[in-house]
């Protein structure tokens, strides 16, 4: 599975693009992911089924279910979310998710993300989440920073702080996102780079380090265009004197026909002194 997912992710940019439907009613995606760690953590893999409903022009309702299989067990996450755009680059997004099965799945998680247009192409983004795990463990995150949106290009940078429950310490990191393509239903490409402590926790939607939790999520640059969102699950409950981490990933979304599209992601990261990792995902999307 690992080789097939990474092969399709790398081949995505070479496929021919097509014009998508102009006014979709809904979108369904089915995908898989794999994360391979160089240490005893081993390999994680899973499946994702998600959908979006475009009730109006402000942004879709989204729902997703993902399974994550790891050496320590198998868990499932269910999520529902809503995006609302106010025009220009101002939007808000919120989601709720619940997990079952393995202890690495949060029993409950609430997510919030937003961007406020300030002047011209400039804006400011703010995001947060709170997760509750079994055993009354909790994790919270707050991030914020500038954003820039041109006609085809957009970028964002955020400073992030994670808290690991009472007495668990905190971690700080920096996340950046560069993207070409202003509409999530058309062809787009993005590059995400993150460095600091707690990075791998914060960018692990849907049970994987790849953004497979929703149909067209775009990491820290989500919310630009028709459809966005994120998923949610945590595995690393650390904090305090944590080692530095690094993650770089690239995502590609290419319409194949007016109704079918392919989204792929590949990435590499490391936790200093502990492990390297390789991650990949692929999704097939149907718009109707």
Secondary structure, 3 states (H helix, E strand, C coil): CHHHHHHHHHHHHHCCCCCCCCCCCEEEEEEEEEEEECCCCCEEEEEEEEEEECCCCCCCEEEEEEEEEECCEEEEEEEEEEEEECCCCCEEEEEEEEEEECCCCCCEEEEEEEEEEEECCEEEEEEEEEEECHHHCEEEEEEEEEEEECCCEEEEEEEEEEECCCCCCEEEEEEEEEEECCCCCCCEEEEEEEEECCHHHHCCHHHCCCCCCCCCCCHHHCCCCCCCCCCCCCCCCCCCCCCCEEEEEEEEEEECCCCEEEEEEEEEEEECCCEEEEEEEEEEEEEC
